[in-house]
């Protein structure tokens, strides 16, 4: 697990960036260099939380972590934010 801190960014813009990262990672296939064997794709599940005025580092990380697990529980390979948006589901429904 890792975190990306985006100072001065809205939750909506953070989610858009997270989804672009998710799609970029998903679009690449992994291959063994020596044998060129196809190992498949890697997907990302992410939670996006916005810093609140009364947050501590721990409370922000805890909220983002809960959102990450909500993304995994909802089927993985998606971004879930505090507003309840599920970016992968919305993109799939529009297709």
Backbone torsions as a table, in degrees:
resi	resn	phi	psi	omega
1	UNK	NA	149.2	177.5
2	UNK	-150.0	166.2	179.8
3	UNK	-125.4	147.4	172.5
4	UNK	-118.6	122.9	-179.7
5	UNK	-100.7	126.8	-176.6
6	UNK	-123.9	82.9	-179.4
7	UNK	-59.3	139.8	176.0
8	UNK	69.7	21.0	-177.8
9	UNK	-111.5	139.2	176.0
10	UNK	-73.7	160.6	176.9
11	UNK	-61.0	-41.0	179.9
12	UNK	-60.6	-44.7	179.5
13	UNK	-68.7	-35.9	177.3
14	UNK	-63.8	-41.8	178.8
15	UNK	-65.7	-40.7	178.3
16	UNK	-62.1	-42.7	178.1
17	UNK	-65.2	-44.8	178.7
18	UNK	-58.4	-40.9	-179.9
19	UNK	-68.9	-35.9	175.6
20	UNK	-64.0	-41.6	176.9
21	UNK	-62.5	-45.9	179.3
22	UNK	-56.5	-47.3	-179.3
23	UNK	-66.5	-38.4	179.4
24	UNK	-64.1	-43.0	179.0
25	UNK	-65.9	-44.7	-178.6
26	UNK	-63.6	-28.6	-175.5
27	UNK	-77.2	-11.1	-178.5
28	UNK	-99.2	133.9	176.0
29	UNK	-94.5	140.8	177.0
30	UNK	-89.7	137.2	177.9
31	UNK	-136.5	145.4	173.3
32	UNK	-71.4	131.2	-177.7
33	UNK	-65.1	-41.6	-175.7
34	UNK	-70.0	-40.1	-173.0
35	UNK	-110.1	-10.5	-176.0
36	UNK	64.6	17.9	178.3
37	UNK	-65.5	132.7	179.3
38	UNK	-77.2	121.6	-179.8
39	UNK	-101.8	-0.9	178.1
40	UNK	97.0	-156.1	-176.8
41	UNK	-119.1	158.4	173.3
42	UNK	-107.6	137.6	176.2
43	UNK	-119.0	159.9	-179.6
44	UNK	-122.8	139.7	169.7
45	UNK	-114.1	133.1	-176.5
46	UNK	-137.8	149.3	172.3
47	UNK	-117.4	136.4	-178.4
48	UNK	-117.4	120.0	-179.5
49	UNK	-123.1	146.1	179.6
50	UNK	-102.9	134.2	178.6
51	UNK	-64.1	127.3	178.0
52	UNK	-101.5	158.5	-175.4
53	UNK	-58.6	-30.9	-176.7
54	UNK	-102.4	12.4	-179.6
55	UNK	-71.6	146.9	163.2
56	UNK	-103.2	169.0	176.3
57	UNK	-57.8	-42.2	-178.8
58	UNK	-64.2	-42.1	-178.0
59	UNK	-68.2	-37.2	177.3
60	UNK	-65.6	-46.2	179.9
61	UNK	-64.1	-40.1	179.6
62	UNK	-62.1	-42.9	178.9
63	UNK	-65.7	-45.1	179.1
64	UNK	-63.0	-39.3	179.1
65	UNK	-64.6	-40.4	176.8
66	UNK	-61.8	-39.7	178.3
67	UNK	-67.7	-37.8	175.6
68	UNK	-58.1	-47.5	-179.5
69	UNK	-68.5	-29.3	173.7
70	UNK	-64.9	-38.9	177.5
71	UNK	-64.2	-42.2	178.4
72	UNK	-64.5	-44.2	-178.8
73	UNK	-64.5	-31.2	-178.8
74	UNK	-79.6	0.2	175.8
75	UNK	126.2	1.8	178.0
76	UNK	68.4	170.7	178.7
77	UNK	54.4	53.4	-179.2
78	UNK	-157.7	166.8	175.8
79	UNK	-115.6	127.3	176.3
80	UNK	-118.2	132.6	179.4
81	UNK	-115.4	177.3	-176.3
82	UNK	-67.3	-20.6	178.8
83	UNK	-82.3	0.6	179.0
84	UNK	87.2	5.1	179.4
85	UNK	-72.1	142.1	176.9
86	UNK	-124.6	99.1	-169.4
87	UNK	-63.4	-42.6	-178.7
88	UNK	-64.0	-40.8	179.4
89	UNK	-64.8	-41.0	179.1
90	UNK	-63.9	-41.3	179.9
91	UNK	-67.6	-38.6	-179.9
92	UNK	-68.1	-39.3	-179.7
93	UNK	-66.5	-32.4	-178.3
94	UNK	-76.2	-20.7	-175.9
95	UNK	-77.4	NA	NA
